[in-house]
Amino acid sequence: MVDLVILTIYKGRCWCVAELSIFEEDKLTETVSINKFYEVDEGSIRIYDTIGGSGYGYSKGNLLRKVSLSGKDFKTVTI
């Protein structure tokens, strides 16, 4: 049984630009909707809050969540 993380990126969207699906022991355990601000490196995915608003512009806020990729298969899908 493999733990798997799939990052689905939606091209052309300005909001809800990605979705993170987390599988543990071959079962979907969580789906996380991601707005514009997230970062992926070889060890983790970091999801940030969005601050600002209409007229001001939006920017990266505080770290909301960090998902470790250690010991997991990781795939990216672009739609």
C-alpha positions in Angstrom: 0.0 0.0 0.0 1.4 3.3 -1.1 0.7 6.8 0.4 0.1 9.2 -2.5 -0.3 12.9 -2.9 -1.8 14.3 -6.2 -1.7 18.0 -7.0 -4.2 18.9 -9.7 -3.6 22.3 -11.3 -6.4 24.0 -13.1 -5.0 26.2 -15.9 -6.9 29.4 -16.7 -8.5 29.8 -13.2 -7.8 32.9 -11.2 -9.3 31.4 -8.0 -9.2 27.8 -6.7 -6.2 27.2 -9.0 -5.3 23.8 -7.6 -6.5 20.9 -5.5 -4.5 18.5 -3.3 -5.7 14.9 -2.9 -4.1 12.9 -0.1 -4.3 9.1 -0.2 -3.3 6.9 2.7 -3.2 3.1 2.3 -4.8 3.5 -1.2 -7.8 5.4 0.2 -8.6 9.1 -0.4 -8.4 10.6 3.1 -8.5 14.3 2.3 -9.0 16.9 -0.5 -7.8 20.4 -0.1 -8.8 23.3 -2.3 -5.9 25.7 -2.9 -6.1 29.3 -3.9 -3.4 31.3 -5.7 -0.6 31.1 -3.1 1.2 27.7 -2.7 4.7 26.4 -3.0 6.0 23.0 -3.9 9.5 21.7 -3.4 11.0 18.2 -3.1 10.0 17.8 0.5 6.7 19.5 1.0 3.8 21.5 -0.3 3.1 24.8 1.6 -0.4 26.4 1.3 -0.7 30.1 2.3 -3.6 32.3 3.2 -4.5 35.1 0.8 -4.6 38.7 2.0 -5.7 41.9 0.4 -8.8 42.4 -1.7 -10.4 44.1 -4.6 -8.7 47.4 -5.3 -5.6 46.5 -3.3 -4.6 43.3 -5.0 -3.9 40.0 -3.4 -0.7 38.7 -1.8 0.6 35.7 0.1 -0.4 35.7 3.7 0.4 33.3 6.6 1.2 29.7 6.2 -2.1 27.7 6.6 -0.7 24.2 6.0 2.4 22.2 5.2 2.0 18.8 3.7 5.1 16.6 3.9 5.9 14.5 0.8 8.4 12.4 2.7 7.8 8.7 2.1 4.9 9.4 -0.3 4.5 9.2 -4.1 3.8 12.6 -5.6 2.1 13.4 -8.9 1.1 16.6 -10.6 -1.8 16.7 -13.0 -2.6 19.8 -15.1 -6.1 20.2 -16.4 
